[in-house]
């Protein structure tokens, strides 16, 4: 069983923590852009820190996710979700990036990060409203990971390539998952 997640805001020293995942674009974002995006109020990055019970050989940052806000056009939503919405963009929370270090693959840290992101999305929703949580699956592995939690593909407004695959989870489903467990 994993210890309680220790997620904290990104610190300036985190870029040199040795974090490495399987996607170089995510590694580069974490090392080079996450802090600047945060300073410019573009997004917020949260890191999952190694706990005292973790192997000290692991890097201090075991994973991270980045939250931001976005809007969706009604046409990109499935008819059952979009039919009663206004004919202008509606708000959503986007988990712009989520990654765990390759050395902790299969240990549940990705799930821990997603859980923490969902709880923060619920807080954002309570303060300002958001129709759903959005993710961009980078590959088939990521798509299957998000599908386990109920995410479904958004309809494409254009002939976009298969990857990244934009997926959504209605906020009511996120809320229900935490209401049922409490």
N, CA, C and O atoms as a DFTB+ gen file, in Angstrom:
728 C
 N C O
     1  1       0.849      -1.194       0.000
     2  2       0.000       0.000       0.000
     3  2       0.887       1.247       0.000
     4  3       1.873       1.327       0.732
     5  1       0.518       2.199      -0.823
     6  2       1.292       3.439      -0.934
     7  2       1.001       4.357       0.241
     8  3      -0.113       4.363       0.765
     9  1       2.003       5.137       0.659
    10  2       1.727       6.155       1.679
    11  2       0.827       7.229       1.084
    12  3       0.657       7.315      -0.132
    13  1       0.262       8.034       1.950
    14  2      -0.551       9.154       1.472
    15  2       0.259       9.974       0.486
    16  3       1.449      10.201       0.705
    17  1      -0.354      10.416      -0.581
    18  2       0.418      11.211      -1.550
    19  2       0.921      12.496      -0.925
    20  3       0.234      13.141      -0.133
    21  1       2.121      12.844      -1.297
    22  2       2.722      14.085      -0.841
    23  2       2.889      14.947      -2.088
    24  3       3.979      15.027      -2.653
    25  1       1.796      15.594      -2.515
    26  2       1.890      16.474      -3.670
    27  2       2.061      17.895      -3.163
    28  3       1.405      18.332      -2.218
    29  1       2.953      18.587      -3.818
    30  2       3.247      19.959      -3.450
    31  2       3.425      20.775      -4.719
    32  3       3.681      20.224      -5.790
    33  1       3.288      22.091      -4.597
    34  2       3.540      22.932      -5.762
    35  2       4.976      22.749      -6.249
    36  3       5.882      22.465      -5.466
    37  1       5.159      22.914      -7.524
    38  2       6.479      22.853      -8.132
    39  2       7.417      23.846      -7.449
    40  3       7.044      24.994      -7.210
    41  1       8.622      23.407      -7.138
    42  2       9.646      24.270      -6.550
    43  2      10.731      24.525      -7.592
    44  3      10.893      23.747      -8.532
    45  1      11.458      25.597      -7.423
    46  2      12.488      25.942      -8.405
    47  2      13.562      24.868      -8.518
    48  3      14.175      24.730      -9.576
    49  1      13.804      24.110      -7.465
    50  2      14.832      23.066      -7.498
    51  2      14.361      21.776      -8.172
    52  3      15.176      20.895      -8.446
    53  1      13.068      21.651      -8.441
    54  2      12.533      20.399      -8.977
    55  2      13.030      20.068     -10.377
    56  3      13.120      18.892     -10.730
    57  1      13.351      21.060     -11.172
    58  2      13.792      20.783     -12.545
    59  2      15.083      19.981     -12.578
    60  3      15.361      19.302     -13.566
    61  1      15.871      20.046     -11.523
    62  2      17.107      19.287     -11.445
    63  2      17.000      18.039     -10.582
    64  3      18.015      17.525     -10.112
    65  1      15.788      17.548     -10.368
    66  2      15.557      16.437      -9.443
    67  2      15.929      15.065      -9.995
    68  3      16.001      14.095      -9.241
    69  1      16.165      14.974     -11.291
    70  2      16.463      13.680     -11.893
    71  2      15.233      12.948     -12.387
    72  3      15.328      11.795     -12.808
    73  1      14.075      13.598     -12.343
    74  2      12.841      12.984     -12.843
    75  2      13.005      12.624     -14.319
    76  3      13.487      13.431     -15.113
    77  1      12.598      11.403     -14.676
    78  2      12.646      10.958     -16.067
    79  2      11.492      10.004     -16.328
    80  3      11.308       9.027     -15.602
    81  1      10.714      10.291     -17.367
    82  2       9.652       9.381     -17.791
    83  2       9.944       8.910     -19.214
    84  3      10.991       9.234     -19.774
    85  1       9.040       8.163     -19.783
    86  2       9.258       7.585     -21.105
    87  2       9.056       8.563     -22.264
    88  3       9.404       8.236     -23.399
    89  1       8.516       9.727     -22.015
    90  2       8.250      10.706     -23.074
    91  2       9.190      11.897     -22.937
    92  3       9.093      12.666     -21.980
    93  1      10.090      12.044     -23.887
    94  2      11.068      13.133     -23.815
    95  2      10.389      14.503     -23.803
    96  3      10.895      15.432     -23.173
    97  1       9.267      14.643     -24.479
    98  2       8.562      15.934     -24.474
    99  2       8.103      16.293     -23.058
   100  3       8.137      17.464     -22.681
   101  1       7.680      15.315     -22.281
   102  2       7.270      15.575     -20.896
   103  2       8.484      15.879     -20.021
   104  3       8.430      16.765     -19.167
   105  1       9.575      15.151     -20.232
   106  2      10.808      15.437     -19.482
   107  2      11.279      16.860     -19.762
   108  3      11.639      17.592     -18.840
   109  1      11.276      17.249     -21.027
   110  2      11.727      18.583     -21.426
   111  2      10.821      19.664     -20.817
   112  3      11.305      20.679     -20.315
   113  1       9.497      19.433     -20.870
   114  2       8.579      20.398     -20.267
   115  2       8.889      20.562     -18.782
   116  3       8.971      21.684     -18.282
   117  1       9.060      19.450     -18.084
   118  2       9.304      19.515     -16.643
   119  2      10.607      20.253     -16.334
   120  3      10.647      21.078     -15.421
   121  1      11.657      19.966     -17.076
   122  2      12.961      20.591     -16.827
   123  2      13.007      22.051     -17.263
   124  3      13.598      22.886     -16.579
   125  1      12.379      22.366     -18.410
   126  2      12.603      23.659     -19.039
   127  2      11.437      24.640     -18.990
   128  3      11.663      25.848     -19.056
   129  1      10.200      24.164     -18.877
   130  2       9.066      25.072     -19.049
   131  2       8.092      25.149     -17.885
   132  3       7.418      26.166     -17.726
   133  1       7.998      24.123     -17.080
   134  2       6.963      24.087     -16.036
   135  2       7.040      25.302     -15.108
   136  3       6.023      25.937     -14.826
   137  1       8.230      25.617     -14.644
   138  2       8.377      26.749     -13.731
   139  2       8.035      28.076     -14.411
   140  3       7.383      28.936     -13.817
   141  1       8.481      28.234     -15.661
   142  2       8.170      29.478     -16.370
   143  2       6.669      29.622     -16.611
   144  3       6.124      30.719     -16.485
   145  1       6.001      28.528     -16.955
   146  2       4.551      28.588     -17.148
   147  2       3.858      28.978     -15.847
   148  3       2.889      29.737     -15.846
   149  1       4.361      28.454     -14.763
   150  2       3.775      28.785     -13.468
   151  2       3.988      30.261     -13.140
   152  3       3.063      30.934     -12.686
   153  1       5.187      30.762     -13.365
   154  2       5.481      32.168     -13.081
   155  2       4.660      33.116     -13.950
   156  3       4.358      34.234     -13.534
   157  1       4.298      32.673     -15.156
   158  2       3.504      33.496     -16.068
   159  2       1.999      33.266     -15.897
   160  3       1.196      33.800     -16.662
   161  1       1.618      32.470     -14.891
   162  2       0.205      32.157     -14.603
   163  2      -0.492      31.438     -15.752
   164  3      -1.693      31.610     -15.958
   165  1       0.253      30.639     -16.493
   166  2      -0.321      29.844     -17.576
   167  2      -0.891      28.543     -17.034
   168  3      -1.945      28.085     -17.476
   169  1      -0.190      27.953     -16.077
   170  2      -0.616      26.676     -15.497
   171  2      -0.020      26.536     -14.112
   172  3       0.782      27.360     -13.671
   173  1      -0.432      25.466     -13.430
   174  2       0.140      25.113     -12.134
   175  2       0.606      23.667     -12.221
   176  3      -0.119      22.795     -12.700
   177  1       1.815      23.427     -11.754
   178  2       2.363      22.074     -11.746
   179  2       2.489      21.607     -10.308
   180  3       2.976      22.324      -9.434
   181  1       2.036      20.387     -10.092
   182  2       2.086      19.740      -8.779
   183  2       2.999      18.531      -8.890
   184  3       2.917      17.772      -9.857
   185  1       3.864      18.350      -7.906
   186  2       4.797      17.237      -7.936
   187  2       4.492      16.259      -6.809
   188  3       4.076      16.647      -5.717
   189  1       4.707      14.991      -7.100
   190  2       4.581      13.934      -6.098
   191  2       5.995      13.646      -5.616
   192  3       6.838      13.162      -6.371
   193  1       6.235      13.946      -4.373
   194  2       7.573      13.796      -3.813
   195  2       7.781      12.415      -3.210
   196  3       6.849      11.782      -2.715
   197  1       9.006      11.976      -3.265
   198  2       9.392      10.719      -2.633
   199  2       9.132      10.844      -1.138
   200  3       9.472      11.856      -0.525
   201  1       8.530       9.818      -0.557
   202  2       8.272       9.828       0.884
   203  2       9.420       9.146       1.614
   204  3      10.288       8.538       0.987
   205  1       9.423       9.245       2.914
   206  2      10.496       8.637       3.713
   207  2      10.475       7.121       3.611
   208  3      11.492       6.475       3.862
   209  1       9.329       6.533       3.244
   210  2       9.251       5.072       3.115
   211  2       9.650       4.586       1.718
   212  3       9.764       3.381       1.493
   213  1       9.864       5.515       0.778
   214  2      10.301       5.133      -0.566
   215  2      11.795       4.844      -0.576
   216  3      12.535       5.300       0.296
   217  1      12.219       4.090      -1.561
   218  2      13.630       3.781      -1.761
   219  2      14.399       5.091      -1.936
   220  3      14.069       5.871      -2.830
   221  1      15.419       5.356      -1.108
   222  2      16.168       6.615      -1.238
   223  2      16.938       6.735      -2.554
   224  3      17.415       7.819      -2.890
   225  1      17.063       5.642      -3.296
   226  2      17.728       5.714      -4.602
   227  2      16.819       6.340      -5.661
   228  3      17.284       6.735      -6.730
   229  1      15.522       6.427      -5.357
   230  2      14.585       7.051      -6.301
   231  2      14.801       8.567      -6.318
   232  3      15.303       9.137      -5.349
   233  1      14.424       9.210      -7.414
   234  2      14.576      10.671      -7.458
   235  2      13.615      11.339      -6.479
   236  3      12.595      10.749      -6.123
   237  1      13.921      12.557      -6.040
   238  2      13.040      13.263      -5.102
   239  2      11.638      13.504      -5.665
   240  3      10.675      13.555      -4.899
   241  1      11.503      13.655      -6.993
   242  2      10.203      13.842      -7.627
   243  2       9.851      12.546      -8.361
   244  3      10.549      12.135      -9.287
   245  1       8.761      11.912      -7.934
   246  2       8.321      10.643      -8.529
   247  2       7.345      10.854      -9.676
   248  3       7.148       9.959     -10.499
   249  1       6.743      12.014      -9.734
   250  2       5.796      12.305     -10.802
   251  2       5.294      13.733     -10.695
   252  3       5.567      14.437      -9.724
   253  1       4.557      14.141     -11.711
   254  2       3.993      15.490     -11.697
   255  2       2.762      15.534     -12.592
   256  3       2.555      14.670     -13.445
   257  1       1.963      16.551     -12.376
   258  2       0.898      16.873     -13.317
   259  2       0.753      18.384     -13.359
   260  3       1.117      19.092     -12.420
   261  1       0.215      18.854     -14.468
   262  2       0.021      20.278     -14.686
   263  2      -1.457      20.526     -14.968
   264  3      -2.058      19.865     -15.815
   265  1      -2.026      21.470     -14.260
   266  2      -3.429      21.853     -14.458
   267  2      -3.510      23.230     -15.089
   268  3      -2.696      24.114     -14.820
   269  1      -4.512      23.384     -15.932
   270  2      -4.809      24.667     -16.525
   271  2      -6.300      24.682     -16.844
   272  3      -7.013      23.712     -16.585
   273  1      -6.748      25.765     -17.393
   274  2      -8.144      25.886     -17.801
   275  2      -8.211      25.957     -19.314
   276  3      -7.276      26.413     -19.971
   277  1      -9.318      25.506     -19.852
   278  2      -9.518      25.548     -21.289
   279  2     -11.008      25.726     -21.553
   280  3     -11.817      25.762     -20.625
   281  1     -11.350      25.833     -22.803
   282  2     -12.759      25.847     -23.194
   283  2     -12.962      24.810     -24.292
   284  3     -12.032      24.440     -25.009
   285  1     -14.187      24.362     -24.397
   286  2     -14.562      23.377     -25.405
   287  2     -15.726      23.898     -26.228
   288  3     -16.628      24.555     -25.708
   289  1     -15.695      23.602     -27.501
   290  2     -16.837      23.905     -28.350
   291  2     -17.863      22.791     -28.191
   292  3     -17.508      21.621     -28.051
   293  1     -19.106      23.155     -28.213
   294  2     -20.189      22.181     -28.067
   295  2     -20.079      21.074     -29.106
   296  3     -20.421      19.926     -28.824
   297  1     -19.610      21.403     -30.298
   298  2     -19.527      20.430     -31.386
   299  2     -18.524      19.308     -31.111
   300  3     -18.615      18.238     -31.713
   301  1     -17.573      19.542     -30.211
   302  2     -16.578      18.505     -29.916
   303  2     -17.064      17.528     -28.845
   304  3     -16.419      16.512     -28.585
   305  1     -18.191      17.839     -28.235
   306  2     -18.734      16.984     -27.185
   307  2     -19.735      15.992     -27.763
   308  3     -20.414      16.302     -28.742
   309  1     -19.836      14.808     -27.174
   310  2     -20.863      13.861     -27.612
   311  2     -22.246      14.501     -27.449
   312  3     -22.446      15.302     -26.536
   313  1     -23.193      14.162     -28.314
   314  2     -24.519      14.791     -28.269
   315  2     -25.192      14.747     -26.897
   316  3     -25.842      15.715     -26.504
   317  1     -25.049      13.647     -26.167
   318  2     -25.712      13.562     -24.859
   319  2     -25.142      14.564     -23.850
   320  3     -25.829      14.921     -22.892
   321  1     -23.921      15.016     -24.042
   322  2     -23.320      15.989     -23.139
   323  2     -23.469      17.415     -23.671
   324  3     -23.596      18.355     -22.887
   325  1     -23.455      17.581     -24.980
   326  2     -23.455      18.917     -25.550
   327  2     -24.797      19.483     -25.943
   328  3     -24.899      20.685     -26.192
   329  1     -25.839      18.661     -26.011
   330  2     -27.102      19.132     -26.591
   331  2     -27.774      20.271     -25.842
   332  3     -28.470      21.068     -26.471
   333  1     -27.606      20.388     -24.563
   334  2     -28.284      21.455     -23.814
   335  2     -27.330      22.574     -23.389
   336  3     -27.650      23.387     -22.522
   337  1     -26.184      22.597     -24.001
   338  2     -25.207      23.622     -23.657
   339  2     -25.367      24.854     -24.543
   340  3     -25.922      24.761     -25.638
   341  1     -24.886      26.004     -24.080
   342  2     -24.951      27.203     -24.918
   343  2     -24.090      27.036     -26.168
   344  3     -23.206      26.180     -26.218
   345  1     -24.355      27.849     -27.156
   346  2     -23.638      27.765     -28.423
   347  2     -22.382      28.648     -28.409
   348  3     -22.125      29.388     -29.358
   349  1     -21.623      28.563     -27.349
   350  2     -20.334      29.233     -27.243
   351  2     -19.438      28.349     -26.374
   352  3     -19.947      27.458     -25.694
   353  1     -18.145      28.563     -26.375
   354  2     -17.237      27.683     -25.625
   355  2     -17.592      27.588     -24.145
   356  3     -17.947      28.580     -23.509
   357  1     -17.488      26.378     -23.614
   358  2     -17.778      26.125     -22.198
   359  2     -16.478      25.771     -21.473
   360  3     -15.557      25.225     -22.081
   361  1     -16.401      26.081     -20.177
   362  2     -15.149      25.878     -19.438
   363  2     -14.888      24.414     -19.084
   364  3     -15.811      23.621     -18.898
   365  1     -13.604      24.087     -19.000
   366  2     -13.155      22.763     -18.571
   367  2     -11.803      22.914     -17.888
   368  3     -11.082      23.886     -18.111
   369  1     -11.477      21.940     -17.057
   370  2     -10.151      21.854     -16.452
   371  2      -9.355      20.882     -17.312
   372  3      -9.865      19.825     -17.683
   373  1      -8.128      21.221     -17.627
   374  2      -7.299      20.307     -18.410
   375  2      -6.096      19.870     -17.577
   376  3      -5.373      20.683     -17.002
   377  1      -5.919      18.565     -17.540
   378  2      -4.679      18.011     -17.006
   379  2      -3.744      18.024     -18.203
   380  3      -3.694      17.083     -18.994
   381  1      -3.011      19.112     -18.308
   382  2      -2.221      19.357     -19.516
   383  2      -1.082      18.352     -19.659
   384  3      -0.712      17.982     -20.773
   385  1      -0.538      17.920     -18.553
   386  2       0.527      16.916     -18.560
   387  2       0.436      16.122     -17.275
   388  3       0.127      16.673     -16.218
   389  1       0.703      14.828     -17.363
   390  2       0.765      13.955     -16.199
   391  2       1.794      12.885     -16.518
   392  3       1.719      12.237     -17.563
   393  1       2.752      12.698     -15.624
   394  2       3.792      11.696     -15.859
   395  2       4.340      11.215     -14.531
   396  3       4.381      11.960     -13.552
   397  1       4.761       9.961     -14.511
   398  2       5.449       9.414     -13.352
   399  2       6.814       8.917     -13.830
   400  3       6.978       8.553     -14.995
   401  1       7.765       8.905     -12.942
   402  2       9.116       8.487     -13.283
   403  2       9.090       7.028     -13.744
   404  3       8.340       6.217     -13.202
   405  1       9.902       6.702     -14.734
   406  2       9.911       5.340     -15.271
   407  2      10.317       4.315     -14.212
   408  3       9.963       3.142     -14.327
   409  1      11.050       4.737     -13.190
   410  2      11.508       3.810     -12.155
   411  2      10.413       3.392     -11.193
   412  3      10.613       2.478     -10.394
   413  1       9.251       4.047     -11.253
   414  2       8.141       3.652     -10.379
   415  2       6.938       3.156     -11.191
   416  3       5.816       3.109     -10.687
   417  1       7.181       2.794     -12.436
   418  2       6.102       2.273     -13.282
   419  2       5.488       1.039     -12.624
   420  3       6.193       0.164     -12.122
   421  1       4.161       0.993     -12.641
   422  2       3.439      -0.144     -12.087
   423  2       3.244      -0.105     -10.580
   424  3       2.710      -1.056     -10.010
   425  1       3.657       0.952      -9.928
   426  2       3.535       1.040      -8.470
   427  2       2.344       1.892      -8.018
   428  3       2.171       2.115      -6.820
   429  1       1.527       2.366      -8.954
   430  2       0.328       3.122      -8.596
   431  2       0.509       4.620      -8.474
   432  3      -0.427       5.320      -8.088
   433  1       1.685       5.130      -8.793
   434  2       1.893       6.573      -8.661
   435  2       1.138       7.370      -9.724
   436  3       0.710       8.493      -9.459
   437  1       0.970       6.815     -10.911
   438  2       0.162       7.493     -11.927
   439  2      -1.272       7.670     -11.446
   440  3      -1.867       8.733     -11.622
   441  1      -1.824       6.619     -10.837
   442  2      -3.170       6.690     -10.281
   443  2      -3.245       7.714      -9.149
   444  3      -4.226       8.449      -9.032
   445  1      -2.202       7.758      -8.319
   446  2      -2.142       8.724      -7.224
   447  2      -2.160      10.151      -7.776
   448  3      -2.871      11.015      -7.262
   449  1      -1.375      10.387      -8.820
   450  2      -1.339      11.709      -9.436
   451  2      -2.690      12.084     -10.035
   452  3      -3.155      13.210      -9.860
   453  1      -3.320      11.147     -10.740
   454  2      -4.623      11.427     -11.352
   455  2      -5.669      11.703     -10.278
   456  3      -6.493      12.604     -10.433
   457  1      -5.643      10.942      -9.204
   458  2      -6.569      11.147      -8.099
   459  2      -6.405      12.551      -7.524
   460  3      -7.393      13.250      -7.295
   461  1      -5.176      12.960      -7.293
   462  2      -4.909      14.286      -6.752
   463  2      -5.375      15.371      -7.729
   464  3      -5.947      16.379      -7.314
   465  1      -5.129      15.163      -9.020
   466  2      -5.578      16.130     -10.033
   467  2      -7.102      16.233     -10.045
   468  3      -7.649      17.328     -10.175
   469  1      -7.784      15.102      -9.909
   470  2      -9.253      15.124      -9.873
   471  2      -9.759      15.914      -8.663
   472  3     -10.709      16.688      -8.781
   473  1      -9.134      15.721      -7.516
   474  2      -9.560      16.469      -6.329
   475  2      -9.348      17.968      -6.516
   476  3     -10.188      18.769      -6.106
   477  1      -8.243      18.346      -7.125
   478  2      -8.010      19.771      -7.389
   479  2      -9.009      20.302      -8.432
   480  3      -9.460      21.444      -8.334
   481  1      -9.349      19.478      -9.422
   482  2     -10.346      19.892     -10.426
   483  2     -11.702      20.124      -9.770
   484  3     -12.425      21.045     -10.151
   485  1     -12.048      19.299      -8.792
   486  2     -13.311      19.504      -8.072
   487  2     -13.297      20.823      -7.309
   488  3     -14.314      21.514      -7.246
   489  1     -12.176      21.170      -6.742
   490  2     -12.050      22.454      -6.037
   491  2     -12.200      23.613      -7.016
   492  3     -12.892      24.589      -6.724
   493  1     -11.562      23.511      -8.161
   494  2     -11.701      24.542      -9.198
   495  2     -13.159      24.644      -9.622
   496  3     -13.695      25.745      -9.749
   497  1     -13.793      23.516      -9.838
   498  2     -15.194      23.495     -10.253
   499  2     -16.091      24.162      -9.215
   500  3     -17.020      24.886      -9.572
   501  1     -15.823      23.925      -7.949
   502  2     -16.636      24.526      -6.883
   503  2     -16.496      26.044      -6.863
   504  3     -17.425      26.747      -6.465
   505  1     -15.351      26.550      -7.285
   506  2     -15.098      27.986      -7.265
   507  2     -15.554      28.703      -8.533
   508  3     -15.990      29.853      -8.479
   509  1     -15.452      28.010      -9.688
   510  2     -15.737      28.736     -10.927
   511  2     -16.589      27.969     -11.931
   512  3     -17.102      28.566     -12.877
   513  1     -16.746      26.695     -11.754
   514  2     -17.497      25.888     -12.708
   515  2     -16.613      25.365     -13.817
   516  3     -15.742      26.071     -14.327
   517  1     -16.847      24.121     -14.183
   518  2     -16.151      23.477     -15.289
   519  2     -16.979      22.254     -15.671
   520  3     -17.391      21.480     -14.807
   521  1     -17.213      22.090     -16.938
   522  2     -18.060      20.997     -17.416
   523  2     -17.404      19.638     -17.236
   524  3     -18.070      18.661     -16.895
   525  1     -16.085      19.577     -17.468
   526  2     -15.409      18.286     -17.438
   527  2     -13.917      18.472     -17.218
   528  3     -13.402      19.589     -17.176
   529  1     -13.242      17.337     -17.079
   530  2     -11.779      17.310     -17.023
   531  2     -11.312      16.754     -18.358
   532  3     -11.852      15.763     -18.850
   533  1     -10.308      17.394     -18.939
   534  2      -9.759      17.020     -20.244
   535  2      -8.335      16.510     -20.055
   536  3      -7.594      17.012     -19.210
   537  1      -7.963      15.516     -20.843
   538  2      -6.570      15.052     -20.917
   539  2      -6.213      14.859     -22.384
   540  3      -7.090      14.667     -23.227
   541  1      -4.932      14.910     -22.678
   542  2      -4.431      14.592     -24.017
   543  2      -3.566      13.348     -23.900
   544  3      -2.410      13.427     -23.485
   545  1      -4.127      12.194     -24.267
   546  2      -3.370      10.941     -24.204
   547  2      -2.292      10.968     -25.276
   548  3      -2.578      11.214     -26.448
   549  1      -1.061      10.718     -24.875
   550  2       0.075      10.817     -25.798
   551  2       0.274       9.567     -26.645
   552  3       0.900       9.626     -27.703
   553  1      -0.255       8.435     -26.185
   554  2      -0.077       7.174     -26.909
   555  2      -1.138       6.183     -26.441
   556  3      -1.985       6.517     -25.613
   557  1      -1.088       4.970     -26.972
   558  2      -2.086       3.951     -26.636
   559  2      -2.034       3.587     -25.158
   560  3      -3.072       3.341     -24.545
   561  1      -0.849       3.550     -24.586
   562  2      -0.719       3.234     -23.160
   563  2      -1.454       4.283     -22.326
   564  3      -2.200       3.933     -21.411
   565  1      -1.249       5.565     -22.634
   566  2      -1.920       6.643     -21.903
   567  2      -3.431       6.585     -22.137
   568  3      -4.212       6.766     -21.203
   569  1      -3.841       6.335     -23.380
   570  2      -5.283       6.214     -23.674
   571  2      -5.911       5.139     -22.799
   572  3      -6.960       5.363     -22.195
   573  1      -5.280       3.982     -22.729
   574  2      -5.827       2.879     -21.929
   575  2      -5.824       3.202     -20.443
   576  3      -6.736       2.803     -19.719
   577  1      -4.812       3.917     -19.986
   578  2      -4.754       4.355     -18.586
   579  2      -5.965       5.224     -18.260
   580  3      -6.658       4.973     -17.274
   581  1      -6.224       6.239     -19.076
   582  2      -7.343       7.144     -18.808
   583  2      -8.695       6.455     -18.985
   584  3      -9.644       6.770     -18.267
   585  1      -8.794       5.529     -19.923
   586  2     -10.054       4.806     -20.120
   587  2     -10.463       4.037     -18.861
   588  3     -11.652       3.905     -18.573
   589  1      -9.479       3.531     -18.110
   590  2      -9.779       2.812     -16.862
   591  2     -10.542       3.686     -15.871
   592  3     -11.249       3.175     -15.003
   593  1     -10.399       4.990     -16.001
   594  2     -11.034       5.922     -15.073
   595  2     -12.282       6.579     -15.668
   596  3     -12.832       7.520     -15.095
   597  1     -12.722       6.072     -16.824
   598  2     -13.958       6.564     -17.421
   599  2     -13.803       7.629     -18.478
   600  3     -14.805       8.122     -18.995
   601  1     -12.584       8.002     -18.820
   602  2     -12.374       9.005     -19.865
   603  2     -12.772       8.430     -21.219
   604  3     -12.562       7.250     -21.499
   605  1     -13.348       9.285     -22.046
   606  2     -13.761       8.897     -23.399
   607  2     -13.227       9.938     -24.383
   608  3     -13.022      11.093     -24.009
   609  1     -13.000       9.541     -25.635
   610  2     -12.494      10.496     -26.629
   611  2     -13.503      11.599     -26.924
   612  3     -14.707      11.353     -26.986
   613  1     -13.002      12.805     -27.103
   614  2     -13.838      13.900     -27.589
   615  2     -13.975      13.756     -29.097
   616  3     -13.114      13.167     -29.750
   617  1     -15.041      14.284     -29.640
   618  2     -15.210      14.291     -31.078
   619  2     -14.291      15.344     -31.666
   620  3     -14.103      16.406     -31.072
   621  1     -13.731      15.069     -32.797
   622  2     -12.798      16.000     -33.407
   623  2     -13.545      17.048     -34.220
   624  3     -14.438      16.727     -35.004
   625  1     -13.164      18.302     -34.021
   626  2     -13.752      19.378     -34.823
   627  2     -13.063      19.450     -36.179
   628  3     -13.570      20.082     -37.105
   629  1     -11.919      18.808     -36.294
   630  2     -11.168      18.766     -37.546
   631  2     -10.680      17.345     -37.760
   632  3     -10.976      16.461     -36.957
   633  1      -9.954      17.121     -38.808
   634  2      -9.356      15.814     -39.043
   635  2      -8.011      15.752     -38.332
   636  3      -6.964      15.687     -38.977
   637  1      -8.042      15.772     -36.995
   638  2      -6.820      15.771     -36.204
   639  2      -6.183      14.386     -36.222
   640  3      -6.888      13.390     -36.386
   641  1      -4.874      14.304     -36.058
   642  2      -4.221      12.999     -35.984
   643  2      -4.682      12.248     -34.739
   644  3      -5.231      12.840     -33.810
   645  1      -4.453      10.952     -34.735
   646  2      -4.902      10.124     -33.620
   647  2      -4.226      10.517     -32.308
   648  3      -4.867      10.472     -31.258
   649  1      -2.940      10.903     -32.338
   650  2      -2.218      11.264     -31.120
   651  2      -1.760      12.708     -31.206
   652  3      -1.283      13.102     -32.270
   653  1      -1.865      13.509     -30.190
   654  2      -2.485      13.128     -28.927
   655  2      -3.996      13.021     -29.067
   656  3      -4.621      13.736     -29.850
   657  1      -4.551      12.128     -28.304
   658  2      -5.988      11.896     -28.317
   659  2      -6.609      12.659     -27.158
   660  3      -6.344      12.346     -25.997
   661  1      -7.421      13.645     -27.456
   662  2      -8.085      14.433     -26.412
   663  2      -9.259      13.632     -25.864
   664  3     -10.121      13.168     -26.610
   665  1      -9.272      13.481     -24.543
   666  2     -10.302      12.701     -23.865
   667  2     -10.938      13.553     -22.769
   668  3     -10.355      14.544     -22.327
   669  1     -12.133      13.163     -22.334
   670  2     -12.837      13.939     -21.318
   671  2     -13.494      13.019     -20.296
   672  3     -13.765      11.850     -20.572
   673  1     -13.739      13.563     -19.131
   674  2     -14.510      12.922     -18.070
   675  2     -15.426      13.995     -17.501
   676  3     -14.939      14.991     -16.967
   677  1     -16.753      13.815     -17.602
   678  2     -17.669      14.838     -17.076
   679  2     -17.417      15.098     -15.586
   680  3     -17.146      14.169     -14.825
   681  1     -17.506      16.342     -15.187
   682  2     -17.271      16.704     -13.796
   683  2     -18.251      15.993     -12.871
   684  3     -17.910      15.679     -11.731
   685  1     -19.464      15.737     -13.351
   686  2     -20.433      15.024     -12.512
   687  2     -19.941      13.610     -12.197
   688  3     -20.228      13.084     -11.121
   689  1     -19.211      12.994     -13.114
   690  2     -18.646      11.666     -12.866
   691  2     -17.470      11.738     -11.897
   692  3     -17.302      10.858     -11.053
   693  1     -16.662      12.777     -12.018
   694  2     -15.561      12.966     -11.069
   695  2     -16.145      13.149      -9.675
   696  3     -15.703      12.511      -8.719
   697  1     -17.134      14.018      -9.565
   698  2     -17.786      14.285      -8.278
   699  2     -18.385      13.017      -7.700
   700  3     -18.222      12.740      -6.511
   701  1     -19.076      12.245      -8.526
   702  2     -19.725      11.015      -8.058
   703  2     -18.698      10.013      -7.529
   704  3     -18.966       9.318      -6.549
   705  1     -17.536       9.930      -8.160
   706  2     -16.505       8.981      -7.710
   707  2     -16.063       9.290      -6.290
   708  3     -15.752       8.371      -5.531
   709  1     -16.029      10.546      -5.918
   710  2     -15.577      10.905      -4.570
   711  2     -16.729      10.940      -3.586
   712  3     -16.514      10.778      -2.385
   713  1     -17.933      11.147      -4.060
   714  2     -19.100      11.111      -3.179
   715  2     -19.368       9.674      -2.744
   716  3     -19.724       9.432      -1.590
   717  1     -19.199       8.716      -3.660
   718  2     -19.446       7.306      -3.354
   719  2     -18.441       6.743      -2.365
   720  3     -18.776       5.844      -1.594
   721  1     -17.202       7.260      -2.373
   722  2     -16.158       6.699      -1.528
   723  2     -16.105       7.340      -0.152
   724  3     -15.364       6.873       0.713
   725  1     -16.875       8.401       0.070
   726  2     -16.809       9.054       1.384
   727  2     -18.020       8.719       2.223
   728  3     -18.132       9.182       3.359
